[in-house]
Amino acid sequence: MRRPYNNSCGVERLLSEKGKNDASGGLVAFPAGEFSGWLSSTEASLEFGTGGADVPCGACRGCCRSSMFIQIKPEETQALNRIPRELLFEAPGLPEGHLLMGYTDQGNCPMLVDNECSIYEDRPQTCRDYDCRIYAATGIRVNPRDEAEIAKRVDQWAFDYRDDGSREEHRIVKAAAAFLRDNRDLFPKGWLPGYPVELAALTVTIYRIFAELTAMKGKDEDSIPDAVIAQEIVRALG
C-alpha cells in the first residue's frame, strides 16, 4: 500500500511533506498519477482480486490512524503469525476463520509503531489494497471527524490526464458516484453499501455500465428514466 514518495508523476511543483500547507496557507497538491491508468488498474484489482495498490503515501499514515477494523482472511498465515491473537476477533457475518483486528484507544492500528507499520512485509491484504485516491477519483467523501488525515490527503490528490478522453472518464466516474449517492431510493433496500470506501469501489465497478446507459439517455432525455438506469446497474451485477 505504501511506497516512498516521488514527484515523477507530472505534478512538478510540490512542497515538502513536512508542511501540510503551502506558503499561502492552501493545501499542497500531491501527484495521484495518470487517471486512466489508475482507473484501469483499480478496475482490474476489483474484478480479479489482483490487489496491492501502489500508493505514493509518503509520510501519510492516515489509514493507520483512522479507527479502522482490518479484515484478515484465514489463508493470510503470514499476517496472522505476526499479529498477537488477543488483538483479533471473529468477523461478524463472514465465514469461520475470517478475523478482524481493532484499533487502540487513540484510533491507531496496534501494529503501527513509531509511525511505521511493524509488520509491513507481512501486512494483511486489506492494507495492501487500500487506496484513498479512490475518494478523489469518485468525489465520495470520508468522514472528516473520524478520518481527518485521510480527508485532508484526499483533498490534496491531483490526477494527471493523458488526453481529453481521460478527463472525460474522470467526469463520468464522478457522475456515476453522484448517481449512486443521490438515488439510493431507486435501488433495492440494502443493495448500496453504507461505507464510503465500499460505495467508491462500487462506483468504479459500475461506471462503464453507467456511461453506456447515460450515453443512450443523452440521445433522448425521456428514453431512460433514472429508475431504469438503477435497475440495469443492479441487473448487470447480478
ZATORVEX-435111 format. One record per residue: x, y negated, z of N, C-alpha, C in turn. Coordinates in steps of 0.2 Angstrom, whole numbers, plus 5000, padded with zeros to 4 digits. Atoms other than C-alpha are relative to their C-alpha. Layout:
XYZXYZXYZ/...
This chain:
500450065000500050005000500449945000/499650064999501449885004500750014997/499350005003503049844994500349935001/499750075000504249694995499749954995/500250055004503649534989500549984994/499650045005504249464972499649964996/500450055004503749324961500150014993/499949995007503949404944499350014996/500749995003502049414941499749954996/500250055005501949254931499849935004/500150064997501549134945500749975003/499350025000503149034945500249965007/499850054995503048904959499650025006/500349984994502748984976500449985006/499650024994503248934993500150065005/499849944995504049045007499450025004/500549974996502849155016500049985007/500050024993503449095032499549945002/500550055000502248945029499450024996/500649985004500548995025499749954996/500350055004500048825018500649964996/499550045004500948715005500149935003/499850074997501648535008499349965001/500550045000499948465005499450035005/500549974995499048575018499650064997/500449955004498248685004500350075001/499849935000498348875003500650014995/499549985004499948944995499750064995/500249945005499549054979500550055000/499549945001500249224978499750044994/500149965006500349324962499650075001/500349944999499049464961500150054994/499949965006499649524944499549994994/500450015006498849534927499350035001/500749984998496949554929499850074997/500349945004496549684915500450065002/499649944998498049794920499850025007/500249984993497549784939499350044999/500649975000495749824934500050074997/500049935003496149974923500350055005/499749964995497250044937499650025006/500549994995495950024950499450044998/500549955003494650104939500250075000/499749935000495750254937500050035007/499949984993496050264955499450025003/500649994997494250254960499750064996/500349945004493750384946500350065001/499749934999495050514948500450015006/499749994994495750484965500750005000/499350015001497450444959500449975006/499850044994497650324974500749975000/499350044999499150224980500049944997/500050075003498850044976500749975002/499450045000500449944973499949935002/500250074998500049784983500649965002/499450044998501349644984499849965007/500250034993500949615003500449955003/499550044996502549535008499950015007/500049994993502449495026499350005003/500749994998500549505027499950075003/500249934997499949645039499249995002/500750014998498049585039499650065001/500449945000497349755035500250055007/499849964994498349825050499849975007/500250044994497649695062499349985000/500750025001495849685057499550055003/500449954996495049815069499650054995/500349955005494849945055500150075003/500049924999494450135058500450034994/499649975006495650235047499850075000/500249935001494950395040500650044998/499549955002496150545039499750074998/500349935002495750705029500450055003/499749944997496150875036500650024996/499449985004497450905022500649955000/499450054999498450755027500450025006/499749974994499550855038500649965002/499450044998501050735037499849945005/500250054996500050595044499750025007/500349974994499150705057500650025004/499449984996500850765063500349945003/499650064997501450585066499549965005/500550044996499850515075499850045006/500249964994499550565093499350025000/500649975001498050675094499549965004/500550044996497250565108499849944997/500350065004497050425095499550024995/500549985005495950525084499450035003/500649974998494150575085499650024993/500449985006492950665073499649944997/500350065004492250555059499350024999/500749995000490350545061499850014992/500350005006489350605046500550044994/499649965005490850695037500250075003/499949934998491350875037500550015005/499549994995492350955051500749994998/499350005002494150915051500249934998/499950075002493950735045500049965006/499950044994494550615058500149934999/499950075000494650435062500549985005/499650034996495950335070499849935002/500350074998495350175080500649955000/499550064999496250015085500149985007/499950024993496949935100499549945002/500450054998496049805111500149944996/499950065004496849675100499850014993/500349995007496149745084500650034996/499549985004497849815079500050084999/499949935001498249985071500550035005/499649984995499050085085500750024997/499349985003500450135073500449944997/499650065002500949955070500449985006/499550024995502549925080500549954997/499550065002503549765079499849984993/500250025006502449715065500150044993/499949955006502849865054499750065001/500349944999502050025051500550065002/499549964998502950155061500050074997/500049935004502350305050499949984993/500150025006502450215034500150054994/499949955005503150355024499550065000/500549944999501850475031499349975001/500650044998500350345032499450044996/500649975003498550405028499949974993/500250035007497850395010499649945000/500450055000496650275016500449935000/499650055000498050155020500449994993/499650005007498950195003499549974995/500450025005497350154994499749935001/500350064999496849995002500349944996/499750065004497049834991499549955001/500550064998496249674997499949964994/500150045006496449604979499350014997/500649985003494849694975499449955003/500550054998493949554985500149944996/499950065004494749414975499850024993/500249985007494349514959499250004999/500849995001492449534963499749945003/500350064996492149374974499650025006/500449974994491449484988500449985006/499650034994491949405005500050055005/500049974994492549485020499849965006/500250044994492049435037500649965003/499550054998493149285041500250015008/499950004993492949315060500450065002/499749944998493449495061500650024996/499449995005494649495046500349944997/499850065002495349325046500650004996/499450005004497049365040499950034993/500249985007496349465025499649954996/500450065004495149325021500449954998/499550055002496549205020500450024994/499649985006497549315009499650014994/500550005005496049344998500049934996/500050075003495949154995500649984997/499450025003497749154991500250044993/499949965006497749294977499949964994/500150035006497949224960500250054994/499949965005497749334945500349964994/499850035007498649304928499550044995/500549985005497649334912500550004993/499649995006498549404896499649974994/500450035005497149334885499349985002/500750024999495349264884499650065002/500449944998494749444885500150025007/499949994993495549464901499649965005/500450044996494749314908499250015000/500749985000493049374902499950065004/500149954996493249534910500049985008/500150024993493549444927499349975001/500750034999491949344924499550055001/500549945000490949504921500050035006/499949974994491649584936499749965006/500350054995491149434947499250004999/500750005001489449434939499750065002/500249934998489249624942499950005008/500050004992489649594961499449965002/500550054998488449444962499350044999/500749975001487049554954499950055005/500149954994487349694967499849965006/500150034994487449574981499349965001/500750045000485849464976499450044998/500649965002484749604970499950075004/500049944996484849734985499350035000/500749985000482949744985499850044994/500249975006482949814967500350075000/499749935000484049974972499650045006/500349954995483450124982500249985007/499850014993483450095001500650045002/499449974998485250135007500450024995/499649985005485950154990500649964999/499450055000487050004990500450005007/499650004994488450015003500049935004/500150064995488449895018500749965001/499350034998490349865020500249974994/499750045005491149735009500550044995/499549975004492549845003499750064996/500449955004491349984998499649974994/500450045005490249854988500549984995/499550025005491849794980500250054995/499849945003492349964975499550024995/500549985004490650004968499949954994/500050055005490749844958500450024994/499549985005492249904949499850064996/500349945003491450064946499549994995/500550015004489949994938500049944995/500050075004490549834929499950014993/500149995007490649914912499350024998/500749985001488849984913499649935000/500350074999488349804919500149964994/499850045005489249724905499650024994/500449985005488349834892499349985000/500750024999486649804899499949934999/500150085000486849614901500249984993/499950025007487549604883499450014996/500649995003485949684877499549955002/500550054997484949564888500149934997/499950065002485849424881499749984993/500350015006485149454864499249995000/500750014999483349444871499950005007/500050014993483149374888499550045003/500549974996481549464891500050084999/500049935002482149634884500250055006/499849964995482949704900499949965007/500150034993482249644917500650025005/499549984995483449644932499950075003/500249934997482449794939500350064996/499849955005482849894924500850015000/499249994999484749854925500250045006/499849964994484749914943499850074999/500249935001483850074938500550044996/499549975005485050104924500750015004/499450004996486550074936499950065004/500149944996485850204948500050064996/500149945004485450324934500750024998/499349985003487250314927500450035005/499549974995488050354944499750065003/500349944998486850504946499750005007/
